[in-house]
């Protein structure tokens, strides 16, 4: 298939790969390097080229060494830094305690977060010291810093009381991680996020903030409607806490009927996972559930609305402290797979409270992620379709044109579906899988740009390099970079792990930017 990105080709693919490989070798052997050579040029009218990294990784790898590498190879001018403003501390308490106290460098901001804040003690991780070391390098190089604030896909911090901020499932149990997470209507969690925003903006003089949330509402979670979600427990979906119940009453939602609706959904999902087809088929049975229990959709929308409210609070808090700080949001890649999640994540809504949006458009793991999504939803809502039929349906509904199911799973992965049936939730299978094409990145970027048209909100997609598996190539990276800028993106964030990226693929970013005369 001819992709739109092919129209941008100005040098042969063979020459491009050779150039990227030579650049990678030159950096690794020291022919190109040093902080001086790698220093960023003024970025006026230049695209944002961001890089996600953990503060702990920078300290381990070497801060100057890291920036030498990503600037020389990929012309990075913005660091999306994941770091914690609060830590568990065992100072003054039993060292054998499984959880520590809530400790932070600036406890004055954290006065109503359920936990009692205390100052950092001897032996506690010191973010101020880490930030001082990092900013010493970024200032010399003209690199901006955007803290990357993500509350999910990670285990709760080992802090006494932190679990009380998390959602409650259908049976009254506290959730402890994805697909659940902190409750969006829990006032202590909202206060914690607000305090973190104030701490970052006032104390660390950051250039921007990025909020990340790879979660969806209770209906999507009950169905396992995300990649590698087939082991989702419909009885563990959330949230059904007292805070959500109180808010529901204020907006006219009958909380008891909501719980009854999800209790009716649970056996449908469990029967589908066990291969027990409903008398009238999966889709008819699902639609009948929606007709008989409209609270299923009402509660899903309730959750999505609460997320948007919190995003607005995040933006408003940051801007109230410093109007020039840039605020953006990471969008989970599920927006490329689930039509349900895509419907909730209307880009137009973000124009009210986002300077930029970073949709995760990771082309290299996308094919296998899509087939795992297909495997999950054909066990309930779309169980009347084969995997092949469901993938074709996905491509039509999501406006994509990619490889067939057999081409993705193929002969190299004969035990693929068996693996999916035995892996834990969010577990990734072993195997060799192709990626999606640059056309995928082009279509999704263009759709996002169209979604915010007429607003100040910019689209800066996440570009995946060797995410989940090492199947990226210099050519695939080049196609993706071309696609982002041809479709109207104003920047990109290289994702997700520097340690996983092969040097020739990272060098392909810089080679393509130079080819496009963007740096």
N, C-alpha and C positions, 0 to 999 in steps of 0.2 A: 504494500500500500504506500502511495506517495503521501508524505506528511507535509503540512504547511511549513515546517521548519526547514525542509530541504530547499526552499526557495532562497534561503539566506546564504547558502553555501558560496563562499568566495575563494576557498582553497580546497584542494582535494582532501578527502578523508585520510588518505595515506600520509600526505604531507603533514596534516594536523596531528595525527597520532605520533608521527616521528618527532615533531616539534615539542609536543607535550612530554614525551619520553626523555628527550634531551634536556628539557628544562628540569624535570624531576631529578635526573642524574646529576645535573650541574649543582643543584641545591644540596643534594645529599653528599656530594664530594667536596663541597666548599668552594666551587668555582663561582657560584653566586651565593652571597649571604651577607652577613654582618648587619647590625642594627642600622647603620647609616644607609646602606644600599636599600634596605627593606622599608625605610621610613615612608609613611604615607604621604602622598601628594595632597594639596588642598582639595577638599571634596566638594567644593561649590559646583553645582550643576552636574555632579557625578552621582551615579546610583549608590544606594546603600548596599554594601557587601558585608553582610554580617556573618558571625560564626558563633555557634552555641558551644559553651564549654562550662565545665564544673570548676569552681574555685579550687577544689582539692586537686583536680587534675593539673591545673596550671602550676601549682606549687610543686607537685611531684615531677612534672615533665621539665619544668624550668620556664619561668614567665618570659624572659627575653628570647629564649630558644623557641618557645611556642609562637611568639609574634613574628620572629624572623621567618619562620616556616610559612605561616598562613599569609603574611603580607607578600612575601616573595612569590609564592606559588599562586595565590588567589586574590591578591590586592584587597585583602580584608581591611575595612575601615571602621567596623563596629563590632564590639564584643557583647554578645548576649550571655551574661554571666549568671549561672545558677549557683546561688549561695544561700545559706541559712542565716537569718538575723537573730535566731534564738537557738539555744543548744540545751540538751539535758546536762545538768550539773549535779555531781555527787558531793560537792563541797558542803561539809557540815551535816551530812546525813549518812545513813548506813551505806557503806560502799557495796554491800551485797544486794541492795534494793534493785529490783528489775527496772525501775524508772527513776529518773532524776528530777531535779527541780527545774523550773522554767528560768533560764538564765540568758541575759542579753546585755549588750554593751550600753543600751539606752533604755533602762526600765521605765523611765518617766512616760514613755508613749504607750505602755502596755498595762493600763490600770484597770481595764474591765474586760479581761479575756478569759475569765473563769479561773485561770491559774495565777498564782501570786508571783509576779516577776521579781527577780533578784539580779544583782550585778554579776558579771563574769568573775570567776575566782581563779586561783592558781590551777593550771592544767586544763582549763576550759579553752576551747577553740576561740580565737580572737579574730572576728571578721574585720574590725578596724585595722589591725596589723596587716591582714591579707590584702584588704582594699588599698592600703597605702602602698604596698609593694606593686600591686597591679597598676594603679593609677600613675605611679612614677614612670612606668613604661608607656602607658597609653598616651599620656600628655606629650611625651617626647615624639611620639609617632603620629599624632593627630588622630588617634582612635577614640571613638565614643564608647561609652559604657551604658548598656541597657540591662538592668537586672531582669532575669527571666524567672518569673514567679509562677510556679506550678505546684498545685496542692495534691495532685492525684498521681496514680501510677507509681506511687511510692508508699512504703509502709509508714504508718504514723510515727512521728518522733517519739522516742522513749522518754517522754516527759509526763510526770504524774498529772492527770487531769486532761491531757490532750485528747484521749478517747471520747471524752464527753462532748466534744465538738462534732463528732461523726454521726452519720445518719443512723436511723433505726429501721430495721427491715419489717416485713409483713407480719412476722411473729414476735416482734418486740425485741429482737436481738440487735446489739450494736454492730455496725459494719466495721471492717478493719482494713479496707483497701479496695482497689478497683474490682468491679465497676461502681462500688459505693465510694463515698468520700465524706468530707466535712459537709454538714448540712447548710445549704444556702440560706435557710431561714433561721438558723441558730444565731442569736445576737452576739454571742461570744466569738463565733467564727468571723462574723462580719467585722467586729471590733478588732480582731487580730489582723485581718487583712488591711483595714484602715490604718492601724498603728504601723504596720510594716511599710505601707506606702509613705507615711509621714517620716518614718525613720530613714528610709532610703533617700527621699528627696531632700530632707533637711540636713542630714548628717553626712551623706556621702556625695552630694552634689552630682548626681547621675544625670545623664543626658536624656534618658527616657526609661520607660518601664514596659515590659511585655508580660501580660497575664496569660497563662496557659491553663486550659482545662480540657482533658480528654475524657469527658463524661457525657452521658445523655440521661434522659428521663427514665422513670420506672417501667414504662411499657417497653421501650427498646431494650432495657436491661433484662426484663423478664423473658423476652423472646431471644436473647442472645444475638441481637442484630448489630454485631460489629465483628471485625475480623478476629478470628480465634476466640469467638464467644460461645462456641457450642456447649461448653461446660457450665454455662451460667445457670444459676439456681433460681427459678421463678419465685420461690418462697423467700429468697434473700434479697429481692429487689427493694428499693428504698426511694423516698423516705416517708416514714409514717410516725414521726416524732410528735411530741406535744406542741412544738413551735409551728410545725406545718399544720397540725390540726387547728390551732388557734387562728392562724392566718386563713385557712380554708373557710372557717366559719364567717370571717369578716367579708369574704368575697362570695359567699352564698353557695359554697360547695359542701355537700353532705359527706362528712368524713367517714361515717359508718358505711355508707353506700360505696365509697371508694374502696374500702378494705374488702367488702363483699365482692366487688368487681374483680379485684386482683386474686382473691381466693378462688373465684370461678375460672380465671385465666390459668392458674397454676396447673390443674390436671390436664388441660389442653396441651400445654407445653411438655409436661412430663410424658404424656402418652405419645406425643410426636417423637420425642427423644427415644422412646422405646419401640418405635416403628409401628405404632397402633394407629392406623388411618381412621379418621372419623367417618361415620356412615355416609355423610354427604360430601366428603372431601375436606381437605385442610382449609382452603381459602373460604369456602362457604361456612365452615364451622367458626372460623375466626371472625368473619363478617357478622355472623349471628351473635357472637359474643359482644361485638361493638354495639349492635342494635339493642341488645338486652341490657348492656352495661355501658352506657355512654360515659360513665365516670372514668373509664380507662383512658379515653382521649382527654377528658377534662383534667385528669391528674398529670398526664404527660405534659400538657400545655402549662399547667400550674408550675411544674418543675422548670420548664424552659423559660417561662416568664420570670421566675425567681432568679434564674441565671442572668437574664438580661438586666434585671434590677441591680444585681450585684456588680455587673460590669459597668453600669452607669455610675454607681457609687465609687468604684475604683478610679474611673476617669475623672469624676468631679473632685474627688479628694486630692488627686495629684495636681490638677490644674488650680485648685484653690490655694495651694502652697506655692507653686511656681508655674505661671501660665505657659512658659516656653518649653516645659518638659514634654517630650513626646510620649504618647500612650498608645499601645497597640495590643492586639490579641492574636494568639496562636489558635488556629482552628484544626481540630483533630482530623486525621485523614479519613475517618469514617464518612466524611462529607462526600467522598468519591465513591463510596460503596453502598451506603444505606440511603434509599430514597426517603425514609422516615426522618433520619437525622438531617438530611439536606433540607427538607421542608422546614425544620425548626431553625436551621442556621441560615436565615435569610440575610445575605450580605447587606441589603439596604438598611436593615435595622442598625447595623454598626456605624453607619454614617453619622448618627447622633452622638456617638461617644468614642470614636476611634480615629486617631491620626493615621494609623496604618493597620493592615490586617496581614497576618502571615498564615495563609492556608498551607498545611503540610501536604506538599505534592511530591512525595518521595517515589520517584518512578521505579527505582530498582527493586523495592520489595512489593510494589503495588500488585503485580500479577498474582503472586501467592497469597497476598492478603485478600484479594478479591475472591479467589477460589475458596479460601477458608470461610469467608462471609457467605458465599453460596452454599457451602456445606452446612453451615449453621442454620440458615433460614429455610432450607429445604427440609428441615426436621420439624417445622411447624407451619408457619403461614403459607409458604410456597412449596409445601411437601408434595403437591400434585405434579410438580415438574421434576425432571431429571436435572442433574448438575449441568449438563450441557444446555438444556433448555433454559434453565434459570440464568446462566451466564449470558446467553443471547438476550434474554429479557432485560437483564441489567444494562447491557450495552445500549439497548434501545431507550430505556427509561433514563439512564444517566448520560446519554449522548456521548458515548465512547465507541471507539473502533479499535479493539485490541485483539490479542491472540485468543484462539479457541481454548476450551477447557483441556482438550487433549494436548495442545501445543504447550500449555502451561504445566500441566501435571506430567503428561507424557510417559514415555518408556523409562525415563531415568528415575521415576518416583513411583514404583509399583505399589508401595505400601503407604502412600500418602493418606488416603482416607482412613486407613486403619490407625495411623499415627494420630490423626485429628481426634479419633474416638478415644484415645488413651491419654492424650496430653492434658495437663491441668489447664484451667482457664488462663487465657493469654499466652499459653505455651506455643512455641513455634516449632514446626516439624523440621527434621533433617532432610536434606535433599538438594538437588540442583534445579533452580527455577530461573526462567528468564524474567526480565523486567518489563514494564510497560514502555512504550515508545515516547519520544519527544512530543508526539501528537497529543498524548494524554496531558502532558504539562501545558502545552499550548491551549488546549480546549478548556482546562480547568482555570488557568490564569485568565483567559479571555472572559470566561463566565464571571469570574470574580470582579474583573475590571468593569464589566457591564453592570454588575450588581451595585457598584458604588458610583456609577456615572453621575456627573453633575455635582459631586461633593468634593470635599478636601481630602477624603480618606484615600490613602494610597495602598496599592497591593504589592507586597513584597513576599513572594512565596518562599516556603521552605524547600530547598533543593537537597534531596537525599543523595548521599554518596556512600556506597558500601553499607547501607543501613540493613540490619538483620542478616544479610549475607553478602559476600563479596562478589557481586555480579555486575557492578558498575564497570564501565570502560571509559577511556578518554573520549571516544566517540559518543557514548550515551550521555556523558556529562556535557559535551559540547552541544548536542541536540537540545538538551534541557535548558541550558543557558540561553541559547538562541530563542527557544520557545517562550521563555519568560519575557524577554524584552520585545520580541515581535508582537506578543499578545497585549502589551501595554503595561507590564510590571515595571515598577520604578526601583527595584532592588531585589535582593534575595538574601536568605539566611541559610548558610551551609550547615547541614545537619547529618547525623546527630552526634557523632563521636570522632574526634580528631584521631584517637588511637586506632580506630577501625579503618580510616581512610587510607587507601594506598596512594603513595606520593604522586604517581603519574595521573591519577584521577583528580587529585587536588590541583595539580599543575594545569590540568585542562581547563579549569575555571579561569585562571589568569590568561591563558593563551586565547581563550574565546573572547574574553573582555577586550583584549588588545585587538583581536581580529575585528570586533564590532566597534573599535575606537571609543570605548566607554571609559577607558582609563588611560 
